Amino acid sequence: GAGAGRFVLVNEALVKQLNATSAEDVIGKSDFDYHQQALAATYRADEMRVIETGEPLIANEEPVHFQVSDQFRWYASTKAPWRNTEGEIVGLVGIGRDITQRRWVEVALAKSQALLNEMGKIARIGGWEVDIATGTQVWTEEVYRIHEVDFAFEPTVSAGIEFYAYER
């Protein structure tokens, strides 16, 4: 039944990921046969929630351990209820997309942004840009601090100009 948590159909990508010899080798087994127990328990809890609620879990970002290379990767995993002709949930259908590269880029960008903000704070130098087509501005954190406005303040060209005094 739906609670068994066993593979009944797999593709070649999953066979390779699990370092299995064939699809037949995977069928009948569960995540607990291939993954660290803590990860398998997390996957199982997510799957049970889908089965119990009937609601899919879409693009859930989760770590996956590759047995072949003994490395962790990040996947955006979608899990949906598998229903029979009577509409009863009889299992789960899942698909995963490797998003490891994107996660690495996000981490590198966050580090770079943090360094930029720290350097701007130390030097009391801010930066900004204007989208000429829309008239919207983007400020670095230091510009907000220099002008002593909350980070929720939405800068515009006209509002930005008001911060500067003109001598005539």
N, C-alpha and C positions, 0 to 999 in steps of 0.2 A: 504494500500500500504506500500511500504518500509519506508515511513516517519512516520508511526503511532507509532512506538516504543513500541508496546504492545507484551507481551509474548503470543506465540501461542502453545508452547510445552515446558514443563519443566520436569526435573527429580526429584527424591525424595530428592537428596542432596540439590538442590536449594529450594525446598519446606521447608526443615528443616532449612536451612540458613535464609530464610525469615520469619520463625516462622509462616508459613501459615498452615492451617488445611489440605489442599489437593492441588493436582496439579490444579484441577478445580477452586480452590480459587484464584490461581495466574494468570491463563489464562485470558487475556483481560486487565490485569493491566500492569503498567510500573515500571521502577526503581524508579520513583518519588513517587509511592505508598509505597515503602518500605525503601528507603534510605534517608539520609539527603539531602536536596535540592542541596547543593554544590557538593556532590559526584555524585548524579544522573545527574546533569548537565554535569559533566566531563565525565561520562560514555556515555551520549547521544552525546556529541561532538565527542568522539572517534568513536562511532557507525555511526554517520552521515558521518564522513570522510571516513570510510570503504565503506558505501553505495555510496557516491558521486564519489570516486576514483576507486572502484572495487578492491582495494588492501587490503589484509588482514592485521590485526594488530596482530603480533605474540609475545607471551610471554611478554605482556605489564604489568609491575608491578604496581599495584594500590591498594590503601587501600579499604577495604570493612568493612562496619559496620554490625556486627551481632546483629540483633534485640533481639535474645534469651538471650544473655549474656550481651548485651550493651557494647561489646568490639570491638575494631578495629583489623582486621587481614590483612595480605598482601596476595594478589593473583597475580599469573602470569596468565593473561587473554589473550586468543586468540579469535579474532573475525574475521569472514570471511563472504563475501557476500553469500547469499542464492539465487540461480538462478532457474528460471523455465526452462521448456524444450526448450524454445526459447532463453535461455541465458540471459534473462532480470533479473536484481536484484530485488527480491521481498521481501527481508528481510535480516536477519542476523543470523548466527549460531555462538554461543559462548560457550566457555568452560573455566573454571577457575581451577587453582590448588593452594591450600593453601601453601604459601611459608613463612609463619610467622616465623617458627622455623629457617629457613635458614637466614632470615633477622636478627633475634636476635643474631644468631651466628656471622654474619658479623659485627654487631655493637660491640659485645663483643671483637671480634678479632681486630677491628680497635682501640678500647680503649686500649687494651693490647699492641698493636703495638706502639701506641702513647706514652704510659707510658714507654715502653722499650726504645724508641728513646730518650725521655726526660732524662731518667736515664743515658743512655749512653752519652748523651751530657754533662750532669752535671759532670759525673765522667771521661769523656774523655776515655771511654772504648768502643771499637767496637767489633763486632763479625762477623764471616764469616764461610761459609761452602763450601766444594768442593764436586761436584759430580764426583767421581773417574771414572765412566764409560765414561762421556762426557768431563771431564776436566773443566766444567764450575763452576764458583764461584758465591755465593750470599753474598753480604755484607750488614751489617746494615748501616743506614745513617751515623753513627759516623765514620765508617771506611772511607767513602768518605770524610768526613770533615778532619779527621786526615791526610789523604794523599793529601788533597787540590785538589781533582778532582771533576768535575761536576757529578751530579747524573746520567747523560747520559752515563758516562764511563762504559764500559762493562768489568768487571774484568775477567782475566784468571789466571791460576796458574803462567805461565811465567811472565805475566805483574805484578802480585802481588808480586812475588819474587824480581822484580826490585826495589821495594820501600825500600828494606832493604839493608843497607850497610854491607859489610862483612870486618872484619879485618883479615889480614893474618899474 
